[in-house]
Every structure is written in structure tokens, then in C-alpha cells.
Amino acid sequence: MRIAKHLIPIILLICLSSCGDDETCYPSARLGSCCHNDAECGELVCRLSFPSGYCTRDCSLDHECPDDGHCLEFFSTARPQPIVLCLKGCASGQAPCREKYSCQMVTGINSPVCVPAS
């Protein structure tokens, strides 16, 4: 029984160090999926600047998105030109947004998209 008392703090420490506030990520290589690197996004790229990563693609040249996605301009003080990325659509009949994202209407897009929740 003494050994079990000593194991409890160790088990808690392991869980706390490996269980962050990030969602559990099961990458699917689909638009809007969580990711840790580009390899998890298939033909898309992983944007780690989004909560828990975000599989997307640059659509600044052709303005085409996969899986009923929509192009949206992102402005940054670090870049002189905006980045145009595909965001997952979330209109009626589509899958809901994943954890830490909400379905919002955004200026310039006629359909709602999944954006990081505030």
C-alpha cells in the first residue's frame, strides 16, 4: 500500500505534464483539421498560428478552396501583403466547427466559416 501512495503523485505529474489545454488532435488531412505539421495535412499546409493548428491552403492566386471552404484575407503587421487562406465552411448541413472554433459570418464571405473562438 505504501508503494501505491508514492505512485499517485507521479501519475498525477505525468498526466498534468502531458495533458495541456489543447484539444485532442486527430488530424484528418481535411480543410480545418487540427495539425502539428504539414505532413498531417496531405495536400494542404498546417498553419500553427491557429489554435491547435489548422489545415488550409493559400488561395491568393486562384481563390479556390477544397471541401466547401472559403477564401479569407488575413492581415498582419509582420507582412506588407495580406495572406489569403481557405477556411472551412460551416453552413447548414455541413459538419460543425471543431473545438476552439466558432461558426461566424465574416465580412466579404457570403457563407459562415469556422474561425478561432474569441
C-alpha positions in Angstrom: 0.0 0.0 0.0 3.0 2.3 0.6 4.1 2.0 -2.9 0.6 3.0 -4.2 0.8 6.2 -2.1 4.0 7.1 -3.8 2.8 6.3 -7.3 -0.2 8.7 -7.1 1.8 11.9 -7.2 4.0 10.5 -10.0 0.9 9.5 -12.1 -0.6 13.0 -11.5 2.6 14.7 -12.5 2.8 12.6 -15.7 -0.8 13.4 -16.6 -0.5 17.1 -15.9 2.7 17.4 -17.9 1.2 15.6 -20.9 -2.4 16.9 -20.7 -2.3 20.5 -21.8 -5.2 22.8 -22.6 -5.0 21.8 -26.3 -7.8 19.7 -27.7 -7.1 16.1 -28.6 -5.9 16.3 -32.1 -6.8 13.6 -34.6 -5.5 15.0 -37.9 -7.6 14.1 -40.9 -5.8 16.0 -43.7 -9.1 17.8 -44.4 -9.6 21.5 -44.5 -10.0 22.8 -41.0 -8.4 19.8 -39.3 -6.1 20.2 -36.4 -2.4 19.5 -37.2 1.1 19.6 -35.8 3.0 19.8 -39.2 2.4 19.9 -42.9 2.6 16.1 -43.3 -0.6 15.7 -41.3 -2.5 17.9 -43.8 -1.9 15.9 -47.0 -2.0 18.4 -50.0 -2.8 21.3 -47.6 -0.4 23.1 -45.2 -0.5 23.3 -41.4 -0.9 26.8 -40.0 0.4 26.6 -36.4 -0.6 30.2 -35.8 -4.2 28.9 -35.5 -5.3 27.2 -32.2 -4.2 23.5 -32.3 -3.0 24.1 -35.9 -5.2 24.4 -38.9 -5.0 22.5 -42.3 -5.5 25.1 -45.0 -4.1 26.3 -48.3 -3.1 29.7 -49.7 -5.7 30.7 -52.1 -4.3 34.1 -53.0 -3.6 33.1 -56.6 -6.6 31.0 -57.7 -9.2 31.7 -54.9 -10.2 28.1 -54.8 -10.7 26.1 -51.7 -11.4 22.4 -51.1 -14.3 20.9 -49.2 -16.7 23.8 -49.4 -14.1 26.1 -47.9 -14.0 29.9 -48.4 -11.0 32.3 -49.0 -10.4 34.9 -46.4 -7.8 37.6 -46.2 -5.7 37.8 -43.0 -3.8 41.0 -42.3 -0.6 41.0 -40.2 1.7 43.8 -39.0 4.6 41.4 -39.8 3.7 41.3 -43.6 3.0 44.1 -46.0 0.6 42.0 -48.1 -2.4 40.1 -46.7 -2.4 36.3 -46.6 -5.4 34.7 -48.3 -6.3 31.3 -46.7 -9.0 28.8 -47.1 -11.3 28.4 -44.1 -13.7 25.5 -43.5 -17.3 26.4 -44.3 -20.0 25.7 -41.6 -23.3 26.5 -43.3 -26.4 24.4 -42.5 -25.8 20.8 -43.5 -22.0 21.0 -43.1 -20.1 19.5 -40.2 -19.8 21.8 -37.1 -16.7 23.6 -36.3 -14.2 21.8 -34.1 -13.3 22.7 -30.5 -11.9 26.2 -30.0 -13.6 27.4 -33.3 -17.0 29.0 -33.9 -19.2 29.4 -36.9 -19.2 33.0 -37.9 -20.3 35.2 -40.8 -17.2 37.2 -41.9 -17.2 40.4 -44.0 -16.7 39.6 -47.7 -17.9 36.0 -47.5 -21.5 35.0 -48.2 -21.4 31.8 -46.1 -20.3 31.2 -42.5 -16.8 29.8 -41.8 -15.0 28.3 -38.8 -12.8 30.9 -37.1 -10.9 30.8 -33.9 -13.3 31.5 -31.0 -12.5 34.6 -29.0 
